[in-house]
Amino acid sequence: MFDRREGVLCVLTRGDETLTLPFDALPQDAREGDTLVHTAAGWRIDEEATAARRARIDGLMARLFEKK
């Protein structure tokens, strides 16, 4: 997962693992929170996994901030 950008670098995380890469190694439209997959052709955004992850987080946020 694309965790954050630090200047010309980006930080990817998976569980407890961290990978730091040049930002220009990622797709131009990559943004923080995207799920990325490395292939022989380079990095690509996994649109389906990213959407599922964002939907899960939105659901958690809604439950956290729901009015009682």
Z-matrix of the N, CA and C atoms (Angstrom, degrees):
N
C 1 1.432
C 2 1.523 1 108.32
N 3 1.309 2 116.16 1 139.32
C 4 1.458 3 122.62 2 178.11
C 5 1.529 4 106.63 3 -75.90
N 6 1.318 5 116.45 4 104.30
C 7 1.453 6 122.04 5 -175.12
C 8 1.525 7 112.12 6 -81.37
N 9 1.332 8 115.68 7 -52.56
C 10 1.461 9 118.19 8 -176.47
C 11 1.528 10 110.54 9 -164.07
N 12 1.325 11 112.77 10 163.37
C 13 1.463 12 120.49 11 175.08
C 14 1.526 13 107.88 12 -108.04
N 15 1.313 14 115.56 13 137.42
C 16 1.466 15 122.07 14 176.84
C 17 1.519 16 107.86 15 -128.46
N 18 1.319 17 116.03 16 88.46
C 19 1.460 18 121.16 17 -177.42
C 20 1.519 19 110.61 18 66.60
N 21 1.337 20 117.02 19 -121.02
C 22 1.466 21 121.52 20 -178.82
C 23 1.531 22 111.30 21 -88.22
N 24 1.336 23 116.74 22 0.98
C 25 1.465 24 121.42 23 -179.73
C 26 1.521 25 110.40 24 -109.78
N 27 1.324 26 115.80 25 161.19
C 28 1.457 27 121.19 26 172.63
C 29 1.527 28 107.62 27 -131.69
N 30 1.317 29 115.06 28 152.51
C 31 1.453 30 121.37 29 -178.85
C 32 1.523 31 107.90 30 -114.50
N 33 1.324 32 115.46 31 123.64
C 34 1.463 33 121.88 32 175.99
C 35 1.524 34 107.60 33 -107.06
N 36 1.315 35 116.80 34 143.63
C 37 1.460 36 120.56 35 179.07
C 38 1.520 37 110.16 36 -129.87
N 39 1.342 38 113.99 37 150.08
C 40 1.469 39 121.62 38 172.37
C 41 1.519 40 105.38 39 -150.35
N 42 1.328 41 114.94 40 105.66
C 43 1.457 42 118.89 41 -175.48
C 44 1.513 43 108.93 42 63.03
N 45 1.320 44 116.26 43 -125.09
C 46 1.462 45 121.33 44 179.22
C 47 1.526 46 112.68 45 -90.88
N 48 1.333 47 117.17 46 -1.68
C 49 1.463 48 120.95 47 -178.46
C 50 1.524 49 110.71 48 -86.45
N 51 1.330 50 116.05 49 144.16
C 52 1.456 51 122.43 50 177.49
C 53 1.523 52 108.56 51 -130.69
N 54 1.325 53 116.05 52 137.19
C 55 1.461 54 122.30 53 178.51
C 56 1.524 55 107.55 54 -130.32
N 57 1.315 56 116.68 55 128.29
C 58 1.462 57 121.63 56 177.62
C 59 1.521 58 108.68 57 -108.40
N 60 1.332 59 115.56 58 127.93
C 61 1.464 60 122.24 59 -177.43
C 62 1.519 61 110.48 60 -132.78
N 63 1.330 62 117.10 61 160.30
C 64 1.466 63 118.83 62 169.74
C 65 1.533 64 108.71 63 -63.82
N 66 1.326 65 116.41 64 137.25
C 67 1.459 66 120.11 65 -178.32
C 68 1.522 67 111.64 66 -57.95
N 69 1.327 68 117.47 67 -34.68
C 70 1.469 69 119.19 68 -177.79
C 71 1.532 70 113.45 69 -73.16
N 72 1.345 71 118.05 70 -1.11
C 73 1.465 72 120.98 71 174.03
C 74 1.531 73 111.38 72 -79.63
N 75 1.333 74 116.33 73 -15.20
C 76 1.462 75 121.05 74 -178.63
C 77 1.524 76 110.44 75 -92.60
N 78 1.345 77 116.92 76 163.06
C 79 1.468 78 118.83 77 174.24
C 80 1.530 79 110.33 78 -58.99
N 81 1.315 80 116.99 79 148.53
C 82 1.463 81 121.40 80 -177.21
C 83 1.522 82 112.84 81 -58.71
N 84 1.333 83 117.27 82 -30.94
C 85 1.464 84 119.96 83 -176.89
C 86 1.529 85 113.02 84 -94.17
N 87 1.329 86 118.23 85 9.15
C 88 1.468 87 121.42 86 178.71
C 89 1.524 88 109.76 87 -66.73
N 90 1.328 89 115.18 88 140.32
C 91 1.460 90 119.46 89 177.43
C 92 1.517 91 109.62 90 -140.37
N 93 1.292 92 115.72 91 162.95
C 94 1.458 93 120.76 92 -177.86
C 95 1.527 94 109.89 93 -55.00
N 96 1.324 95 115.35 94 135.26
C 97 1.459 96 121.43 95 -178.78
C 98 1.513 97 114.01 96 97.68
N 99 1.336 98 117.59 97 -13.76
C 100 1.463 99 120.22 98 179.28
C 101 1.529 100 110.59 99 -69.76
N 102 1.322 101 115.75 100 142.86
C 103 1.460 102 121.72 101 171.54
C 104 1.525 103 106.34 102 -87.98
N 105 1.317 104 116.12 103 126.34
C 106 1.461 105 121.68 104 -176.72
C 107 1.521 106 110.74 105 -114.38
N 108 1.316 107 115.41 106 147.48
C 109 1.459 108 122.77 107 178.44
C 110 1.522 109 107.56 108 -125.39
N 111 1.319 110 115.53 109 134.40
C 112 1.466 111 119.31 110 177.67
C 113 1.519 112 108.94 111 -95.06
N 114 1.328 113 116.12 112 128.42
C 115 1.461 114 122.35 113 178.81
C 116 1.528 115 108.11 114 -124.27
N 117 1.308 116 115.67 115 177.04
C 118 1.460 117 120.23 116 177.74
C 119 1.537 118 111.14 117 -60.94
N 120 1.337 119 116.52 118 -27.37
C 121 1.462 120 121.45 119 -179.31
C 122 1.527 121 112.52 120 -87.22
N 123 1.329 122 117.36 121 -5.23
C 124 1.463 123 120.85 122 -178.99
C 125 1.525 124 110.50 123 122.87
N 126 1.320 125 116.11 124 -160.51
C 127 1.459 126 122.16 125 -178.48
C 128 1.517 127 110.12 126 -87.01
N 129 1.338 128 115.50 127 143.99
C 130 1.466 129 120.44 128 173.95
C 131 1.521 130 108.14 129 -139.74
N 132 1.322 131 115.47 130 155.72
C 133 1.459 132 121.45 131 178.22
C 134 1.518 133 108.47 132 -83.41
N 135 1.318 134 117.09 133 130.04
C 136 1.463 135 122.10 134 173.64
C 137 1.529 136 106.18 135 -89.10
N 138 1.324 137 115.84 136 93.78
C 139 1.466 138 122.26 137 -174.09
C 140 1.531 139 111.84 138 -59.46
N 141 1.319 140 116.86 139 -42.53
C 142 1.463 141 120.94 140 -177.72
C 143 1.536 142 111.25 141 -65.34
N 144 1.316 143 117.21 142 -47.16
C 145 1.467 144 121.11 143 179.53
C 146 1.528 145 111.12 144 -66.28
N 147 1.331 146 116.74 145 -37.08
C 148 1.465 147 120.37 146 178.29
C 149 1.522 148 110.35 147 -64.78
N 150 1.336 149 117.40 148 -45.31
C 151 1.470 150 121.05 149 179.68
C 152 1.529 151 110.93 150 -63.33
N 153 1.329 152 117.49 151 -42.07
C 154 1.467 153 121.06 152 179.47
C 155 1.525 154 110.67 153 -64.35
N 156 1.305 155 116.70 154 -41.62
C 157 1.466 156 120.61 155 179.53
C 158 1.521 157 111.09 156 -64.96
N 159 1.333 158 116.85 157 -44.34
C 160 1.468 159 120.31 158 179.43
C 161 1.532 160 110.97 159 -65.11
N 162 1.334 161 117.82 160 -38.70
C 163 1.471 162 120.89 161 178.10
C 164 1.528 163 110.45 162 -64.45
N 165 1.320 164 116.88 163 -40.68
C 166 1.470 165 120.78 164 178.95
C 167 1.527 166 110.05 165 -64.15
N 168 1.313 167 117.15 166 -43.16
C 169 1.462 168 121.01 167 179.34
C 170 1.532 169 110.49 168 -66.23
N 171 1.327 170 117.32 169 -41.37
C 172 1.473 171 120.41 170 177.61
C 173 1.523 172 110.94 171 -59.58
N 174 1.340 173 116.54 172 -41.32
C 175 1.463 174 120.89 173 177.77
C 176 1.515 175 111.77 174 -63.37
N 177 1.323 176 117.11 175 -43.26
C 178 1.464 177 120.99 176 177.56
C 179 1.530 178 111.36 177 -63.11
N 180 1.315 179 116.58 178 -42.18
C 181 1.464 180 120.56 179 179.36
C 182 1.530 181 110.70 180 -64.53
N 183 1.328 182 117.03 181 -41.17
C 184 1.463 183 120.66 182 179.20
C 185 1.524 184 110.13 183 -61.85
N 186 1.334 185 117.04 184 -43.18
C 187 1.467 186 119.85 185 178.90
C 188 1.526 187 111.20 186 -67.19
N 189 1.318 188 116.72 187 -37.85
C 190 1.461 189 120.55 188 -178.84
C 191 1.533 190 111.40 189 -64.72
N 192 1.324 191 116.84 190 -39.98
C 193 1.456 192 120.78 191 -174.61
C 194 1.524 193 113.84 192 -103.80
N 195 1.328 194 117.82 193 10.65
C 196 1.469 195 118.48 194 -179.22
C 197 1.521 196 109.47 195 -68.18
N 198 1.330 197 113.08 196 144.35
C 199 1.463 198 119.19 197 -178.94
C 200 1.517 199 109.69 198 -78.26
N 201 1.304 200 115.16 199 141.55
C 202 1.455 201 120.26 200 179.87
C 203 1.498 202 110.71 201 -113.57
